């Protein structure tokens, strides 16, 4: 499995979406698993960090491909 596929799954997207949709997907996942909303839940913290990492890397990749 490609690491990019893992990033897409973390945000619940396919990878064909534009930057605006990707940001909305990230915000949805981030709000659901944010540590402030789920204190003492290690799984939520890990999912939040995975989503953050996925968003950053996808946007970096999308930014490089737009040039």
C-alpha positions as CSV (number, residue, x, y, z in Angstrom):
1,X,0.0,0.0,0.0
2,X,1.3,3.5,-0.9
3,X,1.8,5.9,1.9
4,X,-0.4,8.4,0.1
5,X,-3.3,6.0,0.2
6,X,-2.9,5.9,4.0
7,X,-3.0,9.7,4.1
8,X,-6.2,9.7,2.0
9,X,-7.9,7.1,4.2
10,X,-7.0,9.1,7.3
11,X,-9.1,11.9,5.9
12,X,-11.7,9.8,4.4
13,X,-11.1,10.9,0.8
14,X,-10.1,9.3,-2.5
15,X,-7.3,11.7,-3.5
16,X,-9.1,13.1,-6.6
17,X,-10.5,16.0,-4.6
18,X,-9.4,19.7,-4.8
19,X,-7.7,21.5,-2.0
20,X,-10.9,23.1,-0.6
21,X,-12.6,19.7,-0.2
22,X,-9.4,18.2,1.4
23,X,-9.4,21.0,3.9
24,X,-13.1,20.5,4.7
25,X,-12.4,16.7,5.2
26,X,-9.5,17.5,7.5
27,X,-11.5,19.9,9.5
28,X,-14.3,17.3,9.9
29,X,-11.9,14.7,11.1
30,X,-9.9,17.1,13.3
31,X,-13.0,18.3,15.1
32,X,-14.2,14.7,15.7
33,X,-10.9,13.5,17.1
34,X,-9.5,16.6,18.7
35,X,-7.8,15.9,22.1
36,X,-9.9,18.7,23.8
37,X,-13.1,17.0,22.8
38,X,-11.8,13.5,23.7
39,X,-9.6,13.8,26.8
40,X,-7.9,10.7,28.0
41,X,-8.7,8.8,24.8
42,X,-5.4,7.8,23.3
43,X,-7.0,6.4,20.1
44,X,-8.6,9.8,19.4
45,X,-5.3,11.6,19.9
46,X,-3.5,9.2,17.5
47,X,-6.2,9.6,14.9
48,X,-6.0,13.4,15.2
49,X,-2.3,13.4,14.8
50,X,-2.6,11.0,11.8
51,X,-5.1,13.3,10.2
52,X,-2.9,16.4,10.8
53,X,0.1,14.6,9.3
54,X,-2.0,13.4,6.4
55,X,-3.3,16.9,5.7
56,X,0.1,18.5,5.8
57,X,1.6,15.9,3.5
58,X,-1.3,15.9,1.0
59,X,-1.3,19.7,0.8
60,X,2.5,19.6,0.3
61,X,2.1,17.1,-2.5
62,X,-0.9,19.0,-4.1
63,X,1.1,22.3,-3.9
64,X,4.0,20.7,-5.7
65,X,1.8,19.3,-8.4
66,X,0.1,22.7,-9.0
67,X,3.3,24.4,-10.1
